Amino acid sequence: MGVIKDRHGTYCARKTVPEKPEGLQAAVARALNNGKAAQKHLKKSLGTKDTREANIRAKPVLAEFDRIIAKAKASLAATTVPIVKRSSLNDTEIKRMAEWVYAEALKEDEALRLSGRLATIGPHGENVNADALGDILRDCQQQFAVGNVSFAEHRAQNALAAFGITLDQSGPAYHKLCIESAKAFLAALDDIGLRYVGAVIETPRLSDPKGAGAREGGTLQSALDGWKRHRARPKRTVDEFSRSVEMFIQLHGNMPVASIKKAHALEYRKALQDVPRHRTGDLLRATLPAQAAWGREHPEELRITAATINKQLGAVQSICIWASDNGLVPDDIQWTDPFSKLRLPEERSERTSFEIAELQSLFNASVFIEHEFPLGAHGAAGFWLPVLALFTGARQAELGSLSVANVRVDAETRVPLLYFVTERARGKRVKTDASERVVPVHPEVIRLGFLSYVEERRKADGADAWLFPSVAPDRGRTGVPAWSQWFGRYLRAAGVTDKAKVFHSFRHTVKDALRRGRADSEIREALIGHAQASSVSWGYGANAMLSRFGAAGLSHAINRISYPGLDLSRVKPLGVPPPTRGNTKATKGHRARTGKQG
């Protein structure tokens, strides 16, 4: 057993990797680290053509195969999400499962007819003589009349299995499903009887709960997969869209995009509105229907915000629109966006501009006037990101991903420029097409030593060096996200206690300053990175901006940014990168002021 000959007559040890449990073959491939998606067989040459010697050599090899499979099974078990037993079903789920019960009964009858056997389907799935159909129907109707739906219970269970749902069978949802399954089965028996007297009763062509046929076009999952392959996107965006689509599929199954109607979108929104804001343990890993059911059972718990719901609706909507635009909806099917006008009203953002007094408090803090850098400041990032934001309005992620190569001098005007551009190979992306732009460096930023700082980074690590390496894109969540948390604490410790004032407030502050300086509205929007109707005619990006406005015109607009009443004379220029981790004195001083770790 397990010993075979190859085409050269040499014996090999071979073992088939079982298909069950699901995912085992992929787990074995991961254990072997061979780059394959799945490993169906394990095989190794025994280096002999002698049968007796092959059997001796095969024993340790086959034992090693068993060890590999056992290890893969253990790793698979460790990563398998525990089955979450649901206590409720929504009306859409029950309706779809009842439709499935009806269609399955007719499909079973149709299969028997095509096989040439004049038989029909009994209440428990058994084949019965067609003559007995009337008796079966009357018996089931009598049971149903007195509230006994046991004759349809196994069909309800089959429907649950088909939809991948584990349901508490002691609860009211299971009883309701059995009732609807009984109605569906009785209707199927009626129609099967009509078939026997010559009526043409078509078997409904319902999409598989876990897939769909080509006639209906691509499924939502296949649309998501295609959208991912279409072009590179930020990992965070891909994760958010994938999670939103996964939740829709948990609720409705992997439907063809062409079959998604307004009712499905509304049911999705309704379920999202019941999801609790704070989820832990099994609830965190539960499906959308299970989370929504828990939320309905605990009405006192806070729900996720309208903004979060709108983001998830928008994600599935975007995938559906992509599918329609890229041929996954058949041309002969008239399709309209089912998510149109479904977004919930959101609370207006409280983010607003900084007051001069608040800016003064921040820039009088020790990072700026003493160069005391707490650990959370990530060295120069603690100084330069707020300073640059004050005179560019750039987002913190845009600033954190700047490299030495993104700071250039215009050959004709000698104006220093910041390029905010996408570099996919390095993980750099901007929020939108309009966010690709060029922004001149403000004279105050130059005075504070920014160009000297850039030159020092160039000398240290070359022309491709990150300006702020400890918050660069390759640092992941330990970069800008961690820095952002530190800045929020530092801002409050510096005396800016209004929670509506955050790093993003610099963008509002710069917009106000550009308006106050009477900068041209088109230039103003381009510098901030906002899309505008006129941009269609001249395109997006740094080169388009330079071609349209010129470096001198952009510089003139940026130089008009001023903050009357703000005194930055105490801010100490920073031309040389400081030690990233700061010093003991600085760290202790920050902790004393904030009461928190750096």
TIKOLSE-519060 format. One record per residue (C-alpha): x, y, z. Coordinates in steps of 0.001 Angstrom, whole numbers, padded with zeros to 6 digits, always signed. Last residue first. Example, Ala and Ser with C-alpha at 12.3 -4.5 7.8 and 13.67 -1.06 7.14 Angstrom:
! TIKOLSE-519060
+013670-001060+007140/+012300-004500+007800/
This chain:
! TIKOLSE-519060
+004791+058112+024591/+003149+056626+027676/+000389+058696+029201/-000070+061371+031917/+000121+063960+029171/+002406+066628+030699/+004497+064344+032892/+004688+061775+030136/+006019+064416+027739/+008712+065507+030160/+009785+061932+030802/+010147+061292+027091/+012068+064485+026497/+014487+063853+029362/+015082+060282+028302/+015920+061174+024729/+014047+060731+021452/+013502+057374+019756/+014015+058662+016222/+017256+060543+016936/+016864+063998+015349/+016980+064621+011593/+019034+067752+010821/+017463+070990+009563/+014956+071474+012358/+014304+075170+012960/+013167+076027+016516/+009625+077317+016763/+009799+080386+019036/+009218+082790+016149/+006039+080970+015129/+003708+083747+016253/+000121+083312+015042/-001826+086590+015170/-002475+086750+011446/-002181+083264+009972/-000826+083398+006439/-001251+081429+003233/-000604+083864+000375/+002667+082085-000398/+000668+079030-001467/-001196+081008-004166/+001949+082684-005549/+003716+079325-005538/+000973+077794-007677/+001214+080639-010186/+005019+080468-010257/+005037+076687-010741/+002725+076998-013747/-001066+076950-013629/-002131+074618-016427/+001071+072732-017242/+002120+072554-013598/-001287+071210-012594/-001324+068646-015420/+002171+067519-014413/+001121+067025-010789/-001962+064974-011549/-005463+065220-012928/-006823+066090-016324/-007315+069328-018207/-010881+069082-019471/-012147+066842-016707/-010597+069178-014127/-013322+071729-014871/-015855+069795-012816/-013710+069735-009711/-011930+066998-007765/-010253+068139-004558/-006529+067797-003963/-005956+070793-001665/-003702+072438-004230/-006187+071723-007040/-009086+073192-005056/-007167+076422-004402/-005896+076663-007968/-009455+076447-009272/-010731+078937-006654/-008026+081526-007390/-006317+082466-004118/-007979+085343-002284/-005566+085169+000690/-008562+084619+002993/-009747+081846+000714/-006306+080217+000867/-006232+080632+004666/-009675+079066+005069/-008665+076083+002957/-005474+075800+005023/-007446+075651+008283/-009884+073077+006877/-006963+070869+005875/-005246+071439+009256/-008438+070200+010937/-007576+066728+009624/-005058+066498+012458/-007904+066776+014979/-010072+069556+016391/-013660+068407+016951/-012523+067011+020307/-011988+070566+021596/-009191+070190+024170/-006369+071953+022337/-004191+072614+025410/-000881+071017+024442/-001921+067836+026246/-004918+067564+023904/-002693+067882+020832/-000200+065405+022272/-002924+062801+022761/-004187+063198+019203/-000616+063258+017914/+000146+059916+019587/-002886+058268+018016/-001907+059632+014618/+001626+058281+015012/+000234+054787+015532/-001871+055032+012353/+001043+056707+010480/+003568+053948+011130/+002985+050963+013394/-000105+050147+011354/+001974+049459+008243/+005658+050381+008468/+006138+050009+004706/+004018+053136+004143/+006546+055386+005957/+005971+056405+009593/+009431+055468+010956/+011080+056413+007654/+010083+060100+007706/+011600+061564+004546/+011667+058115+002946/+014859+057571+001001/+014739+057243-002785/+017481+059811-003455/+019923+058241-001026/+019962+057101+002594/+022043+059538+004684/+022924+062175+002101/+019336+062362+000848/+017979+062515+004414/+020351+065406+005130/+019193+067160+001954/+015561+066829+002993/+016350+068333+006412/+018111+071242+004756/+015038+071788+002583/+012796+071727+005676/+014862+074117+007775/+012239+076234+009557/+012801+079039+007075/+011851+076692+004198/+008548+075874+005919/+007933+079605+006399/+008645+080210+002697/+005873+077699+001718/+006940+074669-000349/+005023+074501-003623/+002298+071835-003908/+002104+069239-006705/-000875+066954-007166/-002260+063442-007211/-005219+063877-004843/-007532+064413-007825/-007191+060744-008740/-008402+059840-005248/-006969+058871-001843/-003299+058768-002773/-001243+055609-002854/+002270+054679-001825/+002967+050957-001279/+006480+051166-002681/+005717+049449-005996/+002426+051320-006134/+004046+054763-006266/+001133+057208-006287/+001885+060924-006193/+002012+063901-003831/+004883+065933-005274/+006245+068728-003071/+007831+071624-004954/+010770+073984-004451/+010478+077043-006769/+013642+077530-008827/+011496+079320-011472/+012668+077481-014600/+014034+074183-013279/+011310+073682-010679/+013000+072257-007587/+012041+068804-006387/+010849+067164-003180/+009115+063849-003967/+012479+062148-004584/+013358+062585-000889/+010293+060526-000047/+006848+061509+001196/+004670+058704+002590/+004024+060314+005985/+002847+063507+004326/+000204+061753+002246/-000857+059650+005243/-001224+062813+007359/-003434+064491+004761/-002087+067578+003030/-003339+071073+003907/-000070+072481+002532/+001126+075166+005003/-000222+073909+008339/+000099+070283+007184/+003833+070800+006615/+004301+072059+010173/+002105+069306+011665/+003972+066543+009745/+007387+068119+010323/+007780+068094+014089/+006387+064749+015223/+007634+063186+011978/+011170+064254+012934/+011383+061607+015630/+008592+059071+015703/+006429+061318+017892/+005308+058289+019934/+008725+057974+021566/+008595+061542+022878/+010675+064139+020979/+012016+067157+022795/+012969+069534+019998/+012784+072529+022379/+010416+074936+020588/+008534+072528+018295/+008418+069258+020231/+008190+071250+023478/+004773+072756+022782/+004495+076409+021682/+003355+075177+018260/+000284+073534+019777/-000748+076428+022011/-000328+078930+019165/-002408+076760+016846/-005156+076688+019470/-005014+080469+019923/-005242+080930+016145/-008387+078798+016031/-008094+075462+014269/-010545+074640+011510/-013436+072226+011841/-014235+068592+012256/-017730+068138+013629/-018782+066065+010648/-022491+066314+010010/-024427+063389+011375/-025233+061038+008563/-028435+060575+006578/-028686+056957+005441/-027646+055836+001986/-030208+053944-000048/-030529+056395-002958/-029140+053905-005507/-028248+050524-004017/-030264+048501-006543/-028301+049983-009508/-030346+049158-012573/-030097+046078-014748/-031921+045170-017944/-030721+041701-018833/-029963+041022-022509/-026403+042328-022191/-025550+039807-019492/-024257+041356-016222/-020627+040327-015643/-019531+042359-018666/-017192+044884-017090/-019417+047919-016529/-022149+045872-014842/-019617+044117-012605/-017985+047438-011680/-021438+048779-010783/-022039+045750-008566/-018627+046110-006897/-019249+049810-006255/-022675+049097-004747/-021187+046477-002432/-018679+049065-001156/-021229+051878-000994/-023518+049850+001235/-020582+049131+003528/-019531+052796+003665/-023128+053867+004190/-023451+051503+007153/-020248+052870+008686/-021430+056468+008252/-024831+055587+009721/-023054+054423+012853/-022873+050894+014228/-025513+050197+016860/-025377+050894+020625/-026807+048170+022862/-030180+048648+024597/-032020+046730+021867/-030310+043445+022857/-032292+040723+021061/-032375+042841+017916/-028597+043244+018123/-028106+039513+018519/-030190+038921+015380/-028126+041497+013481/-024890+039800+014532/-026235+036386+013531/-027503+037648+010167/-024122+039367+009534/-022132+036233+010292/-020324+035746+013593/-016609+036371+014117/-017074+039389+016404/-020009+037646+018077/-017798+034682+018931/-015524+036880+021036/-016222+040614+021004/-018571+043083+019363/-019171+046756+020240/-021203+048676+017665/-024091+046221+017582/-025446+045263+014139/-029161+046046+013794/-028727+048785+011162/-026599+046398+009109/-029534+043973+008867/-031837+046711+007585/-029255+047819+005023/-028928+044274+003711/-032716+043907+003583/-032914+047140+001592/-030261+045919-000840/-032074+042623-001333/-035395+044420-001875/-033763+046763-004415/-032814+043777-006525/-029726+041612-006913/-030399+039119-009718/-028025+040688-012267/-025211+040531-009694/-025652+036768-009561/-026225+035847-005921/-023643+034402-003555/-026059+033937-000656/-028456+036535+000674/-027327+037327+004229/-023873+035765+004372/-023329+036955+000808/-024005+040554+001858/-021598+040124+004786/-018850+038804+002497/-019389+041729+000112/-018855+044212+002946/-015779+042333+004217/-014215+042239+000759/-014843+045960+000214/-013219+046871+003538/-010237+044544+002996/-009642+045836-000535/-009811+049444+000673/-007343+048782+003507/-005001+046986+001130/-004849+050060-001110/-005730+049222-004729/-003854+047586-007586/-005862+047141-010745/-008489+044884-012301/-007521+041837-010235/-009409+042991-007126/-012447+044014-009185/-012454+040604-010842/-012492+038835-007469/-015272+041131-006243/-017298+040426-009387/-016734+036687-008925/-018073+037010-005383/-021129+038977-006543/-021891+036317-009104/-021303+036648-012814/-024051+036339-015376/-027492+034794-015061/-026934+032294-017853/-023530+031450-016364/-025090+029702-013415/-024890+030808-009838/-023056+030071-006608/-023413+029251-002927/-027199+029651-002632/-027444+028003-006073/-029535+030216-008306/-033175+029254-008648/-034385+027849-011923/-038024+027183-011102/-039285+023791-012361/-041840+024522-015052/-045363+023203-014694/-046924+022234-018007/-050298+020714-017181/-051005+017231-018538/-053012+015548-015802/-049919+014163-014057/-048225+017589-014157/-051169+018991-012206/-050397+016538-009406/-046806+017780-009333/-048218+021302-009028/-050278+020421-005953/-047339+018509-004451/-045126+021599-004954/-047690+023830-003234/-047746+021396-000309/-043938+021493-000214/-043870+025298-000154/-046469+025461+002611/-044478+022894+004621/-041264+024845+004076/-043021+027990+005334/-044131+026155+008488/-040699+024558+008964/-039027+027963+008627/-041392+029390+011248/-040526+026547+013625/-036805+027159+013106/-037210+030877+013764/-039221+030205+016930/-036277+028547+018705/-035505+024946+019642/-033873+024156+016321/-031037+026634+016897/-029877+027299+013343/-026656+026414+011535/-026765+028114+008125/-024789+027112+005028/-027606+027951+002600/-027802+024391+001314/-027600+023060+004873/-030486+025265+005989/-032512+024124+002967/-031846+020478+003795/-033053+021115+007344/-036248+022705+006058/-036751+019671+003809/-036226+017340+006788/-038946+019227+008659/-041552+019079+005914/-043607+016120+007226/-043055+017430+010776/-045374+020352+010036/-048130+019494+012543/-050230+022584+013201/-053647+020911+013056/-054328+021967+009450/-050782+021026+008448/-051359+017403+009412/-054588+017332+007403/-052848+018918+004400/-050018+016355+004602/-052519+013453+004617/-054495+014965+001734/-051333+015389-000363/-050132+011877+000364/-053507+010372-000536/-053604+012295-003815/-050049+011262-004698/-050712+007556-004170/-051457+006933-007848/-048037+008333-008753/-046382+005478-006914/-043978+006570-004232/-040266+007459-004178/-039050+008492-000713/-038078+012070+000147/-039817+012154+003506/-043067+013709+002265/-043145+011397-000768/-041752+012305-004157/-043321+011005-007350/-043154+007910-009472/-043695+007138-013120/-040115+005991-013744/-038678+006903-017136/-035498+008552-015795/-036789+011886-017110/-039867+011495-014940/-037779+010797-011827/-035598+013850-012491/-038668+016061-012912/-040062+014910-009568/-036747+015722-007854/-036671+019148-009553/-040243+019868-008474/-039363+019079-004862/-036139+021122-005104/-037988+024152-006500/-040513+024203-003652/-037824+023747-000966/-035660+026478-002590/-038592+028891-002605/-039023+028145+001106/-035312+028858+001607/-035599+032194-000222/-038628+033266+001834/-037002+032262+005126/-033848+034201+004251/-035816+037281+003203/-037913+037221+006387/-034859+037259+008643/-033663+034187+010480/-033091+033758+014208/-031155+031872+016890/-027968+031286+014971/-025382+028697+015871/-021917+030078+015259/-019565+027411+014022/-016087+028009+015391/-013693+029754+013028/-011109+027269+011790/-007564+028476+012375/-006529+025938+015012/-008356+023108+013252/-006475+023848+010035/-003153+023905+011873/-003938+020537+013451/-005056+019044+010136/-001862+020295+008477/+000254+018700+011235/-001622+015421+010827/-001088+015539+007054/+002638+016168+007477/+002943+013385+010090/+001126+010923+007850/+003506+011777+005001/+006437+011227+007393/+005050+007794+008245/+004803+007098+004514/+008477+007973+004149/+009475+005924+007193/+007685+002816+005796/+008605+003254+002119/+012257+002260+002493/+011380-001285+003591/+008713-001703+000902/+011112-000393-001750/+013847-002851-000669/+011480-005779-001146/+010250-004535-004528/+013677-003760-005983/+013616-000858-008443/+015202+001530-005968/+015494+005257-005244/+012436+005535-003017/+011093+008520-004974/+008706+010743-003031/+005025+011547-003485/+002361+013381-001477/-000880+013863-003397/-003617+016513-003683/-001540+019507-002523/-003411+022798-002865/-002648+026421-003797/+000987+025575-004526/+003892+027749-003373/+005859+024814-001971/+005691+025798+001700/+005197+022111+002612/+002891+023087+005502/+001114+025563+003219/+000509+022842+000628/-000817+020581+003401/-003212+023349+004509/-004483+023728+000936/-005196+019990+000786/-006920+020177+004178/-009239+023060+003182/-012452+021118+003623/-012027+018276+006070/-012083+016367+003855/-010421+016251+000443/-008020+013573+001673/-004319+013842+000706/-003439+010821-001427/-000235+009043-000455/+002665+007988-002671/+006000+006279-002003/+007890+005776-005226/+009470+002714-006870/+011661+003130-009933/+010389+001464-013094/+011226+004418-015335/+007575+005434-015730/+007176+005588-011945/+006388+002532-009870/+004014+002595-006900/+004178+002101-003135/+001355+003425-000911/+000000+000000+000000/
